[in-house]
C-alpha cells in the first residue's frame, strides 16, 4: 500500500475505534460495574443507553447536512475531542442525573459524526481501486474499540470503575492527537476538489433493499446490546468469570468482523456475502435461546460480536461502490435509519420486558425481524447483474 493509503486506513480505523468501539460499546461493557459503583437504578442506566442512541441519531442527521468539503476535517476533530470529554465526565460519581444524560448524548453525537464523515473523507481522497482494502482496514477499528473496552472486564475487581473510564479517556486522547495529525494531510486534497452540487440521485430497489435489511439488523441486535449481561447473570446464573469470558469472546469476534466480510466479499461478491453474513447473524441471535450448553452461549457472543461490524462495513462499502459521489448522503440516510430503528427498538424491547416478555421470546422476535429483512434482500438481489465485487 502507498503512504497515502496507509494514512487513510489509519484515519478511518482510529475514527471507527473511537466513534463506535469506545464511545458506544464501552458503556455496555462497563455498565454493571458503573451502576453498582455510582448507585444508579436500572431504569436510569437504561435511560443513559437511550440517550446515547438519541445522540447517535442527532449526529447522523447533522453529518448529512454538513458540506462535503475540507470543513469535514474540522468537524471530525471536534467530534473526537467532544467524545473524549464525554468519557472523562462519566468517570466521576456524585453529579446530577442530567449531567450523565448530557454527556451520553454528546458521546452519541460524536459517534454519529465520526461514522459518516470519516468514511466520506476517505472516499474522496483515495483511488477507486484502493477503496475496498482501505475500508476493510478502517472499519476493523470498530472491533478494535470493542476489544479495548472488553479487555478491562477481568480487572474491574482490581481497579476502580473511575480508573477504567479514565483509561478509556486516555486512549481517546491519543486517538484525538493522531486524528488531528492525519487530517492535516488531506485538507489540501479536499480543498482542491470542486464542491459537488446537490443533484437528484437515481435510486433503485437495491438501495432500499440494503436500507431495509440494515435497519432490521439494528433492531435484531438490541437484545444483545442492551440485555445480554443481565440475561447471562440472572437468567442463566453465570458468575462474573463466565460473563467476562462471554464479553471477551464478543470483543474478539468484533475485531474479526471486517476481515470476515472482506474475505467473503472477495470470494463471492458483495451481495452474496451480505446474504451469508445476515443468515449467520440470524442463527447467532437464535442460538441464544438454546441454553443447554455453555458453548452455544459462547458462540452467540462471538458471532454477534463479529457480524455487527461485518455487516456495517460491507453495507457501507457496497453503497460507496454503487453510488460513488453520492455516498456521504446515502450513508447518512442508512445511518439515520439504523439509529432511528435502534432507538425505537430499544424503547420497544424495554416495554416488552416491562410487560413480562421473556428474554427467549425477545431473541426469537429479533431473529424473525432480521430473517424478514434478509429474505427481501435475497429477493431483490437475485439477478446476477446486481453482483458487485472488487473484480468488477
N, C-alpha and C positions, 0 to 999 in steps of 0.2 A: 504494500500500500504506500501511496505517496505521503509526504509530510502533511499536506493539506487534508487528506482523507483521514489520517490518524487523528489530527486535531478535531475534525468534525465528529468522528466517532467518540472521542473522549468528551467533547462538549455535550453530545446527546446522552451519553452514558451517565455523566455526572448529573445532568438535569433530571433524568428519569429516576436516578438513585435518590436524589433529594426530594423531588416533587411527588413521587408516588411511593417509593420504597420507604423513605424515612418519615416524611410529613404526614402520610396517611396510615401506613400499616404499623408504624412503631406504636401508635396509640392502642391498637388492638392487642399487640404483644404485651405491652406494659400495663394494660388496663386493670387486671385483677390486683396486682401489687399496688398500683397507684390508688385504686379505690379504697383498699384497706388502709394504706398509709395516710390518705387525705380525708378519710371518713366520709366518702361520697356514698350517697344512696344509689341503688341500682338504677332508679329512674333518672337521676341526674347524669350518671355515666352514659346511659343510653342517649340522653339529650345531647351530650357532647359529641357523640358519634354522628348524630343527625346534623349538628351544627357544622361539622367538618364536611359532610356531604353537601350541605347547602352552600358552603363556601366554595367547594369544588364546582358546583353548578354556576355560581356567580363568576368564578374565574374563567370558566369556559365561555360564558356569554361575553365577558369583557374582551377576551382574546379574539373572538370572532369580529369584534368591532374595531380592533386596532389596525392601523395601516400596515401594509406588507412592505416595509422598508427598513432602513437601519435603526429606526426607533424601537424595533423589536428587541434589539440587544439591550437597550436600557431597561425595558420592562422585564426582561429575563433577570437582570441583575437586581432590580427592585424586588421581584418576587422571591428570589433566593434569599436576600437579606431579611425580608419580612418573615419568611419561613423559619429562618434561623432564630429570630427573636421570639417567634411563637413557641419554639421548643424550650427556650430559656425561661419564658414567662410561665410555662406549665410545670416547671421544675419545683416551684415553691408552694407550700400549703398556706392556708390561712387567709387567702384572698376571697372576696365575694364571688358568688357563683357566676355573675355576669362577666367577671374578669376572664375566667376559663372559657366561657362560651365565646367571647370576643376573639380570643387568640386561636381557638379551634376553627372559627370561621376564617380568620386570616390565613391559617395553615392550609385550609381547603382552597382558598382563592389562589394562593401561591402555587399549589399543586396543579390547579386548572390552567393557569398561565404557562407554567413550565411544560405541561403535557402538550400544549398546542404550539406555542411559539418556538420552542427549541427544534422540533422536527421541521417546522416551516423554514427556519434559518438554514438547516441542513439541506433541505430540498432545493433551495435557491443557490446554494454555494457549492454543490457537488455535481459532477457529471452524471448523466443518466445511467451509464453502465456501472457506476460505483454505488448507486443508491441502495441496492439490496444488502450488500455487505456492511455498509455504514449503518443502516437502520437496524440490522441484526445485532451488531455490536452495541449500538446505542441503547436499544430497548432492553438489552440484557441488564442495564442499570436498575430496572425495576426489581429484578430478582436479587441483585446485589444489595440494594437498600433493604429489602425484606430480610435478607440473610443477616445483615448487620443488626437489625432490630431483634431478631430471634436469638442471636448468639449471646445476648445479655441474660436470657432466662435462667440458665443453670446457676448463675452467680448472684441472683437477686437476694438470696438469703445471706450473702456476704457483703454486699454493698447496699447503700440506701437507695431508695427509688429516686431521690433527688439527684444523686450522683449519676444514675443511669440516664436520666433526662439531660443532664449537663454534658455527659459524654457524647450523646447524640448531637447536642448543640455544637460541641467541638468538631464533630465530623462535618456538620453543616457549615461551620465557619471555614473549614479547609476547602470544601466544595465551592463556597461563595468566592473565595480568593482565586481558585483555579478557573472558575467560570469567567470572572472578570478579565483575567489574562487572556483566555482563549477567545472571548468575544471581541477583543480589540483587533484580532487578526482578520475578522470578517466584516467589520463596519465598512471598509472601503469597497468590498465586493458588493455589498447590499446597496451602497450609495450609487455605484456605477450602473446598476440595473434600472431600467425605466420602470416607473410605477405602473402597475397593471390597472387598467381601467375596469370598473365593475361592469361586466357584461353578463348576459344570460348564459348560464351553464347548462348545456344539454344533458340532463339526467335521464336515466332509464331505470327499468325494473331491477337491474343488477345492483345499483347503488341502494335502492330502497330495500332490497333483499338483505344486503350486508347490514344495513341500518337496523332492520328488524331483529336479525339474529344477534347482533351486537348488544342491542337493548335487552333481549331475552337473557343473554349471559350476565348482564348487570343484575337482573332480578334473581337469576338462579344462584348467583354467588353469595347473596346476602346471608343465608343461614350460616355458612362457614365463616363469613367475615364478622358477623355480629354475635353468634351464639355458640360457636364451636367450642370455646373453652368451657363455657357453662355446661354444654352437653357432655363434654368429656369428664368434667368433675362431678356434676350432680346426677346426670342420667346414667353414666357408665361407672361412676365411682372411682375413677382413676386417681392415683396420688400425684403429687407435684412432679415427681421424676418422669412419669409416663406422659403427663400433659406437656412438659417441656420437650420431651423427645418428639411428640407429635408436631409441636411448633417448629422444632429444628428441621424435621423432615419437610415441613411446609416451606421453610426458608430455602432448603436445598433444592426442592422442586422449582421454586420461583427462580433461582439462579440458573436453572437449566431450561426454563420455558422458551426463551427466544431462540436458543440453539435448536431445540426440538422442532419449532416451527420453521426455522431456516432449513434444516435438513429435509424435512418433509416437502417444503415448497420447491426446493431444488430438484427433488426426485419426481414429484407428482404434479407440480404446478400449484398456484396459489389456492384456487377454489377447491380442488380435491383435497389439498392439505387442510384447509379450513373445515371441510366436512369430517375428516378424520379426527381433527382436534376437538370439534364440538361433540362428536359421538363419544370420544373418550371422556369428555367433560361430563356428559350425562351419566355415564357409568360411574365416574368418580364421586358424583354427588349421591347417586342412588345407593352405592355400597355403604354409605354412612349409616343407612338404616339397618345393615346386617352386622349386628354386634356379637356374632357368635365367636369371632376370633379377633385378637388384637391386630393381626396382620391386615385385616380389612380396614381397620381404623387408620393404621399407618399408611396404607395405600391411598385412602381417601385424602389424608393430609398431604401426602406427597404430590398426588396428581392434581388436586385442586390448586395447590400452590404453583405447580408447573403450568397448568393450562390457562390460568388467567393472564399472565404476561404473554403467553404464546399467542392467544387469540387477539390481544391488544396489538402486539407487534405486527402480526400478519394482516389484520384488518387495516391498520394504518398504512402499511406498505402497499396493499392492494389498491386502496383509494388513491395513493400517490401515483402508482403505476397507471391506473386507468384515466385519471383526470389531470395529472400534471400541475399546471399553474393554479388550478382551482383547488389544490389540495388543502391549503390553510382554511378556506371557508368550509369545505366539505368535512374535513377532520374536526373542525369546531362543531359542526352540526352533529356529527357522530358522538363526540364527547359530551355535548349538551344532552343528547338523548340518553346516553349511558348514565350521566349524573342524575338526570331527572327521574329515570326509572329506578335507579338505586335509592334515591331519596324517598320516592313514593313507596317503593317496595319495602324499605326499611321500616317505614311507619306501618305498612300493612302487616308485615310479619310480627311487629311488636303488638299490634292489635289482635292478631290471631293468637298469639301467645297469651295475651290477657284473657281471651275467651276460652282458654283451655286446649287449644290445638297443640298436639304433641310435637316434639322435635322430629319424630319419624315422619309424621304427616307433612311437616314443613319441608323436609328434604325431598319427599315424593313430589310435592307441589312444584318445587324448584326444578326438579328433573323433568317433569312434564312440560313446564313452560319452555325450557331450553330444547326439549325434543320437538315441540311445535315450531320453534324458530329454525331449528336445523332442517326439518322436513321442507319448509318453504324455501330455504336456501338451496337444498338439493334439487327442488323442482325448477327454480328459476335459473339455475346454473348448469342444467343438464346438457345443453348443446356444447360441442367441443369448441365452438368459436369463442366461448367466453373464458376459456382456459388462459390464464396469464402465468408466465414463468420467466425466469431470468433468460432462458434460451430464446424466447420470442421477443 
